[in-house]
Every structure is written in structure tokens, then in C-alpha cells.
């Protein structure tokens, strides 16, 4: 990931409402959630949610698909991984103990969800 794309992604997440929506979608997994479910879970007004989803989608952090009359939103896991890799690319500087806790955290999160990372 290049710096401009990272800045776009970080900017999209630098808002409480968008961050809440993104984290909700990450937790929802690949099945995603319908817009109405997201609105109820985040207590968002429809126009505010729509704007937040559009900003996240433009940054590649949210994907959508049509399912009948509903639009299902999912986290953009590929972009999320790219962003995390970009942020950690220069981590440690030869000191693995700096980033070691992050690996443990990711492993615990995956284990809690019953899946391998």
C-alpha cells in the first residue's frame, strides 16, 4: 500500500461514527449486515449512515452486494489487511518484542471467534 491510499483509509476511519460502523462490520464477518441492521446497531440516521458507508467504500474499507431488496455491507478485509501491513511494515526495527503483543492479540481474537488466523 502506498502512503496516499493509507492516508485515505486512515482518514475514513478517523471519525467516531465511521469507525463504529467499520468495527461492527469486521465483527459481522463475511456474511455482512444489511443497512437497516447497521443503522439500528449504531443508532445512526439513514442519511448519516449512507454518507459514512460511502466514505468507507471510497476508501475500500467497505464492500456491498445486493441481496433481494437489501444491500448487504461487509468489511473490506483485503484493504484492512493492507492497511495493517502498511502500519506494521517498519515495526520493530530489529526488536520483535515491540510487535509481539500485537501478534498475540490477533491470535486471541481469532481464537475467540473459533477460527485460525
C-alpha positions as CSV (number, residue, x, y, z in Angstrom):
1,X,0.0,0.0,0.0
2,X,1.3,3.4,-0.9
3,X,1.1,6.4,1.5
4,X,-1.8,8.2,-0.3
5,X,-4.0,5.1,0.0
6,X,-3.1,4.7,3.6
7,X,-4.0,8.3,4.4
8,X,-7.3,7.9,2.6
9,X,-8.1,4.7,4.7
10,X,-7.0,6.3,7.9
11,X,-9.0,9.5,7.2
12,X,-12.1,7.4,6.6
13,X,-11.6,5.7,10.0
14,X,-10.9,9.0,11.8
15,X,-14.5,9.6,12.6
16,X,-16.4,8.0,15.6
17,X,-19.4,7.0,13.5
18,X,-17.4,5.5,10.6
19,X,-15.1,3.7,13.0
20,X,-18.1,2.2,14.8
21,X,-19.6,1.0,11.5
22,X,-16.3,-0.4,10.3
23,X,-15.7,-2.3,13.6
24,X,-19.3,-3.6,13.5
25,X,-18.8,-4.9,10.0
26,X,-15.5,-6.5,10.9
27,X,-17.2,-8.4,13.8
28,X,-20.1,-9.4,11.5
29,X,-17.7,-11.3,9.3
30,X,-18.0,-12.1,5.6
31,X,-21.8,-12.5,5.8
32,X,-22.1,-8.8,6.5
33,X,-25.1,-6.8,7.6
34,X,-28.0,-5.0,5.9
35,X,-28.0,-1.3,6.1
36,X,-31.0,-1.3,8.4
37,X,-29.2,-3.6,10.8
38,X,-26.2,-1.3,10.8
39,X,-28.4,1.7,11.5
40,X,-30.1,0.0,14.4
41,X,-26.9,-1.3,15.9
42,X,-25.2,2.1,15.7
43,X,-28.2,4.2,16.3
44,X,-27.5,6.1,13.0
45,X,-29.8,8.2,11.0
46,X,-30.2,6.8,7.4
47,X,-28.6,9.8,5.7
48,X,-25.7,9.9,8.1
49,X,-25.2,6.1,7.8
50,X,-25.3,6.4,4.0
51,X,-22.7,9.1,4.0
52,X,-20.4,7.1,6.3
53,X,-20.8,4.0,4.2
54,X,-20.0,5.9,1.1
55,X,-16.8,7.3,2.6
56,X,-15.7,3.9,3.9
57,X,-16.5,2.4,0.5
58,X,-14.5,5.0,-1.3
59,X,-11.5,4.1,0.9
60,X,-12.0,0.4,0.1
61,X,-12.9,-0.4,3.7
62,X,-16.5,-1.5,2.9
63,X,-17.9,-3.6,0.2
64,X,-21.6,-4.1,-0.7
65,X,-23.7,-6.5,-2.6
66,X,-27.4,-6.7,-3.3
67,X,-29.5,-9.4,-1.8
68,X,-33.0,-9.1,-3.0
69,X,-34.2,-5.7,-1.9
70,X,-31.5,-5.3,0.7
71,X,-27.9,-4.1,0.3
72,X,-25.5,-6.1,2.4
73,X,-22.3,-4.4,3.6
74,X,-19.2,-6.2,4.6
75,X,-15.8,-5.0,5.8
76,X,-13.2,-4.7,3.1
77,X,-10.9,-7.2,4.7
78,X,-8.3,-7.0,1.9
79,X,-7.9,-3.3,2.4
80,X,-7.9,-3.7,6.1
81,X,-5.0,-6.2,5.9
82,X,-3.1,-3.9,3.5
83,X,-3.5,-1.0,5.9
84,X,-2.4,-3.1,8.9
85,X,0.6,-4.4,7.0
86,X,1.5,-0.8,5.9
87,X,1.3,0.4,9.6
88,X,3.4,-2.5,10.8
89,X,5.8,-2.6,7.8
90,X,8.6,-0.8,9.7
91,X,7.6,-2.1,13.1
92,X,10.2,-3.4,15.5
93,X,13.4,-2.2,13.9
94,X,15.0,-5.5,14.9
95,X,13.2,-5.6,18.2
96,X,10.5,-8.2,17.9
97,X,9.2,-7.6,21.4
98,X,7.7,-4.3,20.2
99,X,5.2,-6.0,17.9
100,X,5.0,-9.3,19.7
101,X,2.0,-8.3,21.7
102,X,0.1,-7.5,18.5
103,X,0.6,-11.0,17.2
104,X,-0.7,-12.4,20.5
105,X,-3.7,-10.1,20.4
106,X,-4.6,-11.1,16.8
107,X,-4.3,-14.8,17.8
108,X,-6.5,-14.4,20.8
109,X,-9.1,-12.5,18.7
110,X,-9.2,-15.3,16.1
111,X,-9.4,-18.0,18.7
112,X,-12.3,-16.2,20.4
113,X,-14.1,-16.3,17.1
114,X,-13.2,-20.0,16.7
115,X,-11.1,-19.6,13.6
116,X,-7.4,-19.7,12.6
117,X,-5.6,-16.5,11.6
